[in-house]
Amino acid sequence: MSWMQMIFRTLKVFILFTGCTLLFYYGIMWVNQEYEDYHRYDEPKGTAIKVNSVEENDSGWFDRLLLFYLDGE
């Protein structure tokens, strides 16, 4: 095998690796840009209901600890 063939094959692998790396990098940047403006903690719109069914009352620390163990949180 001549030196020119070896250099040409090495150059092909390098270009393929660089191209795939750039494609992956810009793909990740596109996904990041897509979800950057996504506000997960906004107030819900429509007919949303509260999920927590525990009423906010003035219970003692033992009741809260018992509820913690019963719910398995």
C-alpha distances in whole Angstrom, upper triangle without the diagonal:
4,7,8,7,7,11,11,11,13,15,16,17,19,21,22,23,25,26,27,29,31,32,33,35,37,38,39,41,42,44,45,47,48,50,51,54,55,59,59,62,64,68,67,69,71,73,71,73,73,71,72,76,77,80,80,83,85,83,83,80,81,81,78,76,77,76,73,73,74,71,68,67
4,5,5,7,9,10,11,13,14,16,17,19,20,22,23,25,26,28,29,31,32,33,35,37,38,39,41,42,44,45,47,48,50,51,54,55,59,59,63,65,68,68,69,71,73,72,74,73,72,73,77,78,81,81,84,85,84,84,81,82,82,79,77,79,77,74,74,75,73,70,68
4,5,5,6,9,10,10,12,14,15,16,18,20,21,22,24,26,27,28,30,32,33,34,36,37,39,40,42,43,45,46,48,49,52,53,57,57,60,62,66,66,67,70,72,70,72,72,70,72,75,76,79,79,82,83,82,82,79,80,80,77,75,77,75,72,72,74,71,68,67
4,5,5,6,9,10,10,12,14,15,16,18,20,21,22,24,26,27,28,30,31,33,34,36,37,38,41,42,43,45,47,47,50,52,55,56,59,61,64,64,66,68,70,69,71,71,69,71,74,76,78,78,82,83,82,82,79,80,80,77,75,77,75,72,72,74,71,68,66
4,5,5,6,8,10,10,12,14,15,16,18,20,21,23,24,26,27,29,30,32,33,35,36,37,39,41,42,43,45,46,49,50,54,54,58,60,63,63,64,66,68,67,69,69,67,69,72,74,77,77,80,81,80,80,78,78,78,75,74,75,73,70,70,72,69,66,64
4,5,5,6,9,10,11,12,14,15,17,18,20,21,22,24,26,27,28,30,32,33,35,36,38,39,40,42,44,45,48,49,52,53,56,58,61,61,63,65,67,65,67,67,65,67,70,72,74,74,78,79,78,78,75,76,76,72,71,72,71,67,68,69,66,64,62
4,6,5,6,9,10,10,12,14,15,16,18,20,21,22,24,26,27,28,30,31,33,34,36,37,38,40,42,43,46,47,51,51,54,56,60,60,61,64,66,64,66,66,65,66,70,71,73,73,77,78,77,77,74,75,75,72,70,72,70,67,67,69,66,63,62
4,5,5,6,9,10,11,12,14,15,16,18,20,21,22,24,26,27,28,30,31,33,35,36,37,39,41,42,45,46,49,50,53,55,59,59,60,62,64,63,65,65,63,65,69,70,73,73,76,77,77,77,74,75,75,71,70,72,70,67,67,68,66,63,61
4,5,5,6,9,10,11,12,14,15,17,18,20,21,23,24,26,27,29,30,31,33,35,36,37,39,40,44,45,48,48,52,54,57,57,58,60,62,61,63,63,61,63,66,68,70,71,74,75,74,74,72,73,72,69,68,69,67,64,64,66,63,60,58
4,5,5,6,9,10,11,12,14,15,16,18,20,21,22,24,26,27,28,30,32,33,34,36,38,39,42,43,46,47,50,52,55,55,57,59,61,59,61,61,60,61,65,66,69,69,72,73,72,72,69,70,70,67,66,67,65,62,63,64,61,58,57
4,5,5,6,9,10,10,12,14,15,16,18,20,21,22,24,26,27,28,30,31,33,34,36,37,40,41,45,46,49,51,54,54,55,58,60,58,61,60,59,61,64,66,68,68,71,73,72,72,69,71,70,67,66,67,66,62,63,64,61,59,57
4,5,5,6,9,10,10,12,14,15,16,18,20,21,22,24,26,27,29,30,31,33,35,36,39,40,43,44,48,49,53,52,54,56,58,56,59,59,57,59,63,64,67,67,70,72,71,71,69,70,69,66,65,66,64,61,62,63,60,57,56
4,6,5,6,8,10,11,12,14,15,16,18,20,21,22,24,26,27,28,30,31,33,34,38,38,42,42,46,47,51,51,52,54,56,55,57,57,55,57,60,61,64,64,68,69,68,68,66,67,66,63,62,63,61,58,59,60,57,54,52
4,5,5,6,8,10,10,12,14,15,16,18,20,21,22,24,26,27,28,30,32,33,36,37,40,41,44,46,50,50,51,54,56,54,56,56,54,56,59,61,63,63,66,68,67,67,64,66,65,62,61,63,61,57,58,59,56,54,52
4,5,5,6,9,10,10,12,14,15,16,18,20,21,22,24,26,27,28,30,31,34,36,39,40,43,45,48,48,49,52,54,53,55,55,54,55,59,60,63,63,66,68,67,68,65,66,66,62,61,63,61,58,59,60,57,54,52
4,6,5,6,9,10,11,12,14,16,16,18,20,21,23,24,26,27,29,30,33,34,37,38,42,43,47,46,48,50,52,50,53,53,51,53,57,58,61,61,64,66,65,66,63,64,64,60,59,61,59,56,56,57,54,52,50
4,5,5,6,9,10,11,12,14,15,17,18,20,21,23,24,26,27,28,32,33,36,36,40,42,45,45,46,49,51,49,51,51,49,51,54,56,59,58,62,63,63,63,60,61,61,57,56,58,56,53,53,55,52,49,47
4,6,5,6,9,10,10,12,14,15,16,18,20,21,22,24,26,27,30,31,34,35,38,40,44,44,45,48,50,48,51,50,49,51,54,56,58,58,61,63,62,63,60,61,61,57,57,58,56,53,54,55,52,50,48
4,5,5,6,9,10,11,12,14,15,16,18,20,21,22,25,26,28,30,33,34,37,39,42,42,43,46,48,47,49,49,48,50,53,55,57,57,61,62,62,63,60,62,61,57,57,58,56,53,54,55,52,50,48
4,5,5,6,9,10,10,12,14,15,17,18,20,21,23,24,27,28,31,32,35,37,40,40,41,44,46,44,47,47,45,47,51,52,55,55,58,60,59,60,57,59,58,54,54,55,53,50,51,52,49,46,44
4,5,5,6,9,10,11,12,14,15,17,18,20,22,22,26,27,30,31,34,36,39,39,41,43,45,44,46,45,44,46,49,51,53,53,56,58,57,58,55,57,56,52,52,53,51,48,49,50,47,45,43
4,5,5,6,8,10,10,12,14,15,16,18,20,21,24,25,29,30,33,34,38,38,39,42,45,43,45,45,44,46,49,51,53,53,56,58,58,58,56,57,57,53,53,54,52,49,50,52,48,46,44
4,6,5,6,9,10,10,12,14,15,16,19,20,23,24,27,28,32,33,36,36,37,40,42,41,43,43,42,44,48,49,52,52,55,57,57,58,55,57,56,52,52,53,51,48,49,50,47,45,43
4,6,5,6,9,10,11,12,14,15,17,18,21,22,25,26,29,31,34,34,36,38,40,39,41,41,39,41,45,46,49,49,52,54,54,54,52,53,52,49,48,50,48,45,46,47,43,41,39
4,5,5,6,9,10,11,12,14,16,16,20,21,24,25,28,30,33,34,35,38,40,38,41,40,39,41,45,46,48,48,51,53,53,53,51,53,52,48,48,50,47,44,46,47,44,42,39
4,5,5,6,9,10,10,12,14,15,18,19,23,24,27,29,32,32,33,36,39,37,40,40,39,41,45,46,48,48,52,53,53,54,52,54,53,49,49,51,48,45,47,48,44,43,40
4,5,5,6,9,10,11,13,14,17,18,21,22,26,27,30,30,31,34,36,35,37,37,36,39,42,44,46,46,50,51,51,52,50,52,51,47,47,48,46,43,45,45,42,40,38
4,5,5,6,9,10,11,12,15,16,19,20,23,25,28,29,30,33,35,33,35,35,34,36,40,41,43,43,47,48,48,49,47,48,48,44,44,45,43,40,42,43,39,37,35
4,6,5,6,9,10,10,13,15,18,20,23,24,28,28,30,32,35,33,36,36,35,37,40,42,44,44,47,49,49,50,48,49,48,45,45,47,44,41,43,44,41,39,36
4,5,5,6,9,10,12,14,17,19,22,23,27,27,28,30,33,31,34,34,34,36,40,41,43,43,47,49,49,50,48,50,49,45,46,47,44,42,44,44,41,40,37
4,5,5,6,9,11,11,15,16,19,21,24,24,25,28,30,29,31,31,31,33,36,38,40,40,44,46,46,47,45,47,45,42,42,44,41,38,40,41,37,36,33
4,5,5,6,9,10,13,15,18,19,23,23,25,28,30,28,31,31,30,32,36,37,39,39,42,44,44,45,43,45,44,40,41,42,40,37,39,40,36,35,32
4,6,5,8,10,13,15,18,19,22,23,24,27,30,28,31,31,31,33,37,38,40,40,43,45,46,47,45,47,46,42,43,45,42,39,41,42,39,38,35
4,6,7,8,12,13,17,17,21,21,21,24,27,26,28,29,29,31,35,37,38,38,42,44,44,46,44,46,45,41,42,43,40,38,40,41,37,36,33
4,6,5,9,10,13,14,18,18,19,23,25,23,26,26,26,28,31,33,35,35,38,40,41,42,40,42,41,37,38,40,37,34,37,37,33,33,30
4,6,8,10,13,14,18,19,20,24,26,24,27,27,27,29,32,34,35,35,38,40,41,42,40,42,41,38,38,40,37,35,37,38,35,34,31
4,6,9,12,12,15,16,17,21,24,22,25,25,26,28,31,33,34,33,37,39,40,41,40,42,41,37,39,40,37,35,38,39,35,35,31
4,6,9,10,13,13,15,18,21,19,22,22,22,24,28,30,31,31,34,37,37,39,38,40,38,35,36,37,34,32,35,35,32,31,28
4,6,6,10,11,13,16,19,17,19,19,20,22,25,27,28,27,31,33,34,36,35,37,35,32,33,35,32,30,33,33,30,30,26
4,6,9,10,12,16,17,15,17,16,16,18,22,24,25,25,29,31,31,33,32,34,32,29,30,31,28,27,29,29,26,26,23
4,7,8,12,15,17,14,15,14,15,16,20,21,22,22,25,28,28,30,29,31,30,26,28,30,26,25,28,28,25,25,22
4,6,9,12,14,12,14,14,16,18,21,22,23,23,26,28,30,32,31,34,32,28,30,32,29,27,31,31,27,28,25
4,6,10,11,9,11,12,14,16,19,20,20,20,24,26,28,30,30,32,30,27,30,31,27,27,30,30,26,28,25
4,7,8,6,9,10,12,15,18,20,21,21,25,28,29,31,31,33,31,28,30,31,27,27,30,29,26,27,24
4,7,7,10,12,15,18,20,22,23,23,27,30,32,34,34,36,34,31,33,34,30,30,33,32,29,30,28
4,6,9,12,15,18,20,23,23,24,27,31,32,35,36,37,34,32,34,35,31,31,34,32,29,31,29
4,6,10,12,16,17,20,20,22,25,28,30,33,33,35,32,30,32,32,28,29,32,30,27,29,27
4,7,9,12,14,17,18,19,23,26,27,30,30,32,29,26,29,29,25,25,28,27,23,26,24
4,6,9,10,13,14,16,19,23,24,27,27,28,25,23,26,26,22,23,25,24,21,23,21
4,6,8,10,11,13,16,19,20,23,24,25,22,20,22,22,19,19,22,21,18,20,18
4,6,9,11,13,17,20,20,22,22,23,20,18,20,20,16,17,19,18,14,17,15
4,6,8,10,13,16,16,19,19,20,17,14,17,17,13,13,16,15,12,15,13
4,6,9,12,15,15,18,18,19,15,14,17,16,12,14,16,14,12,15,14
4,6,9,12,11,14,15,15,12,10,13,13,10,11,14,13,11,14,13
4,6,9,10,13,15,16,13,12,15,15,12,14,17,16,15,18,17
4,7,8,12,13,15,12,11,15,15,13,14,18,17,16,19,17
4,6,9,12,13,11,11,14,15,13,15,18,18,17,20,19
4,7,10,12,10,10,14,15,14,16,19,19,19,21,20
4,7,8,6,7,10,11,11,13,15,15,16,19,18
4,5,5,7,9,10,11,13,15,16,17,19,18
4,6,5,6,9,10,10,12,14,15,16,16
4,5,5,6,9,10,11,12,14,15,15
4,5,5,6,9,10,10,12,14,14
4,5,5,6,9,10,11,12,11
4,5,5,6,9,10,11,10
4,5,5,6,9,10,11
4,5,5,6,8,9
4,6,5,6,6
4,6,5,7
4,5,8
4,6
4
